Amino acid sequence: MDSSNRDDKWKYLYEPLKQRLRKNSITNLIFFLVTFPILFIVTPIILRFVGKEIYGIWVLTGTILVFIELIGSLQTSSALSVIVPKYDPETESFEINKIINTFFVFYLISALFFCIFYFFSENFLIKTFFKVDNTDIKIVRFILAASFYLFIINFILTGYAHLLASFNIIYVHNILHIIIGYIRLGLMVYFLYKGYGIKGVVIVQMTTTIFETLLIIIITKKMFPLLHFNPFLFEIKKLKKILSISLRLFITRAAGLINYNFDKLVLGYLLNPVVVTYYQIGASITKYIATVPDMLGMPSLLPAAAELKAKNKSEKISILFNKASKYILFTGIFLSAGIVIFGKEFLNLWLGAGYEQAYMVMLFLCIGYTYNLLGYAPTFILNGMEKINEPMRISAITAVINIILSSLLALKYGLKGALTGTVISMVLGATFLLIIFYKITGYFIDLKNIIIKPVVAGFISYAPIYFINANLKYESSLLLFLIKIIIYAVMFMSFIWLMKYFNKDDIDIVRGNLFKKG
């Protein structure tokens, strides 16, 4: 639809797909760049005020909530991104309202179910995953209960808030994430210095999340004026349609969350919250590799592929796949090599001594997360094309492999074992996804030009850093650390340019994203 022929109130929903994708990508990148310092400011402060064990308890609580959200939503939000683009927001608003209100009722029922579940299983969760002294049980109970019930409130509200993303308008979320992120940081620091400890952190984290969700709902109503908040529009037929898609997407999503979170539950169950803290610190840095697709706005591939299929433009799928894979791998390998090279030095400057195990976590996860990037574009595109069964089966297999390997290896080898199981499952999963994508579409990634070139650039860029470290006669400082990072980045970019990794078309796309209006 042409937005120029419609009232201003519809201009956001009828923007051309290309413009929405551009805004999503730019704001995603800005979000990750601008919020990047938050982790490195707040983590040492929280550790200083509450200690490694309490920090680990907080992390374990967040991990449990991740799985509750996964099971409670059944990935229905992604199903919306497949279903909603098929309707015209102005002429078929009633159908969209029936879908979103059905979606909300499902979330409400799911939330009530988990409230009952939590009421009867709180003691079981505490005894199973929180290996702490009896003196800390009271604080564990508060962290778990406060986080859970505030999470449930936000979960219910997202029953309406997810609609905006289903219109492929993600840039609003990104802008709000930046604003709320810094408000949250300021409040956390304030309450920690005021002596509220981890209780203040929990309350600030969850209430600011609820406030952000409320803002998204208000903005959704502004962009989609015909939105009606009416649970009585619930239709069992609509729910069946949503679940028929979401249950297949669920397995794929579950596998991803298992890869990134299951280890923490295993370590909490077998060991203690302190080990979980080491894992979380290492993962909190390497997670930026795993979030590269989000950083570059790649979740837009799902509704984009759905829209292209609906308009019978499937031939453009190859362009989506090739470009997306190139940008994902370039960014991921650049970050991964940098983390391997500078990780240990950074931890010493950031947190001080005593976090060697966190660096070991970083090394393992760099391998797994980077290789796993190969499977992102195939997964998003196949799901958007409604070829959901294939990624679902692969994800189910890799999730089972991860659970079995991580549990068995952690039982025998502790932290190293859990990490090894995760890396193996990620490598297998991404490889299978590439193969199945090729069988369905006929497209396979260009290993030489998309993968090998940035890997070579990473190895070459390490040479001057190795020389500096070998001849360094002084202790590392923040200034020297920053200088080495700049040298690494310049070397990496130089070799990427010499090997002609990006062609003229790639450069034109970047220029268009950054400098074109609209």
Secondary structure as UniProt FT lines:
FT   HELIX           3..5
FT   HELIX           8..10
FT   TURN            11..14
FT   HELIX           17..73
FT   TURN            74..75
FT   HELIX           76..83
FT   HELIX           84..86
FT   TURN            89..92
FT   HELIX           93..129
FT   HELIX           134..136
FT   HELIX           137..166
FT   TURN            167..168
FT   HELIX           171..193
FT   TURN            194..195
FT   HELIX           197..223
FT   TURN            225..226
FT   HELIX           231..233
FT   HELIX           236..270
FT   HELIX           273..290
FT   HELIX           292..295
FT   TURN            296..297
FT   HELIX           298..300
FT   HELIX           301..310
FT   TURN            311..312
FT   HELIX           314..316
FT   HELIX           317..350
FT   HELIX           356..372
FT   HELIX           373..375
FT   HELIX           376..384
FT   TURN            385..386
FT   HELIX           389..413
FT   HELIX           415..441
FT   HELIX           447..452
FT   HELIX           453..470
FT   HELIX           478..498
FT   TURN            499..500
FT   HELIX           504..515
//
